[in-house]
Amino acid sequence: MQNINNQILDRMTGVYRVMILLLVLTFVLVGVLTLSYFGVFAALQTAAQKSKAKRNSYVEVKPPLWKPISMEAVWNEPNKDLIKYGKELISNTSVYLGPSGKVAHTSNGMNCQNCHLDAGSRAWGNNYGAVASTYPKFRERSGSVETIEKRVNDCFERSLNGKALDSSSREMKAIVAYIKYLGSYVPKDTIPKGTGIWKLKFMNRAADPAGGQVAYEQKCVSCHGRNGEGVLNPDKTAYTYPPLWGEHSYNQGAGLFRLSRFAGYIKANMPFGATYDKPQLSDEEAWDIAAYVNSRPRPTKDLSKDWPNIAGKPFDHPFGPYVDEFSEEQHKFGPFKPIDDAIKKRKKAQQKANKLAKN
């Protein structure tokens, strides 16, 4: 009997031991699973936070604006003297090439930097940052592949209402050397942010010259004069503030005679002291002032050879004929979005037709 009791006790002890072992194993397993869960959760949470921070960094960190190479580095260039002369010509064009220029008389008295601010080096100031990287290139206006020399002469004949330079002249070589130097580190076929002219959003209405006159008289007269005559320097050799219309201003073939170009330019740079990130004009004021200035009298130019393919005209080219049904008035003052949409639709249809033709 005693043996039977001992056997029963041994069996019960064994069961208890198994139960205790299972209980311990259960607690261990629960602990491991709990720690694993919180570990994985914490890892996922950390990864999510990192991902969120990374996404936020994409939003907050903006790509840097193009900056020209410093002129201090020009001493390392083999053609440094030519580059320095090029900058001097851009800054003081009239002194060398104006009506009383000491090299030639090829322009109207304005300086290149009257339109290309800080000698073509200011962000969104109609700068030269992407010229070297994109030229030679095909341009619809001439219907041909243009060199930098051709583009420079376009400015002399249009913006400076003058005569073309000899492409082999020291002056042309210097200007081209300087322009190339400014864009030295811009990769080929790229257009960095901050180069050229600010692109202004379209309005839902046409630009209003009458409203522009009011804004001009409030914010522009002190520099450019009530009659747009500008301000000559003390030596009367060049314009400190350029004339915006009249016989000494840019002619109707100039790039700034396109309203979108002029409006974007003044939005980011005018009045004096304004910058692209601290503008002083509203978008509407910029469009209206541009409309007022470009509606004033100015020199004319024979444009009969421009835009051999009229379908290549931009939405705001102010002279017909056009391939669309919009009036010359709307092409000049807007509203521009319907015209731009029609151009995009036409281009898309043409691309589709070309693709089908290839197949």
Helices and strands as residue ranges (DSSP letters): H 2-60, G 71-76, H 80-91, H 93-97, G 112-114, H 117-120, H 131-134, E 137-139, E 144-146, H 148-157, H 170-182, H 209-219, H 221-224, E 231-232, E 239-241, G 255-257, H 259-269, H 283-294, G 310-312, H 328-333, H 337-358
